[in-house]
Amino acid sequence: MPISKFKATCLSVMDRVRRTGRPVRVTRFGKPVADVVPPAPLPSQQRRLGRLADRTVIEGDIVSPVSTADEWEVLR
């Protein structure tokens, strides 16, 4: 497609590429300058919370502090 025609019908060309999935080559003086291609498919929306539930192992107490307040230098 010549660049002058693409410039005049840009939005409709992009809509056609999106609908059909067929790329369009834009030329200037008969030489290609750009390809208008459909977008890549979006990644699937996976659930994030709980995604590693079957791969995680909790060992020990995860709520209580690791050390006592007496061991902290900042409290001395």
NORZIDA-V663563 format. One record per backbone hydrogen bond with DSSP energy under -0.5 kcal/mol. NH is the residue of the N-H (numbers start at 0). CO is the residue of the C=O. If there is no record, write none. Layout:
BEGIN
nh=NH co=CO
nh=NH co=CO
END
This chain:
BEGIN
nh=2 co=26
nh=5 co=1
nh=6 co=2
nh=7 co=3
nh=8 co=4
nh=9 co=6
nh=12 co=8
nh=13 co=9
nh=14 co=10
nh=15 co=11
nh=16 co=12
nh=17 co=13
nh=18 co=14
nh=19 co=15
nh=20 co=16
nh=23 co=35
nh=25 co=33
nh=26 co=0
nh=27 co=30
nh=30 co=27
nh=32 co=25
nh=33 co=25
nh=35 co=23
nh=36 co=34
nh=45 co=43
nh=50 co=47
nh=52 co=49
nh=54 co=51
nh=55 co=51
nh=58 co=56
nh=59 co=57
nh=61 co=59
nh=70 co=67
nh=71 co=68
nh=74 co=71
nh=75 co=72
END
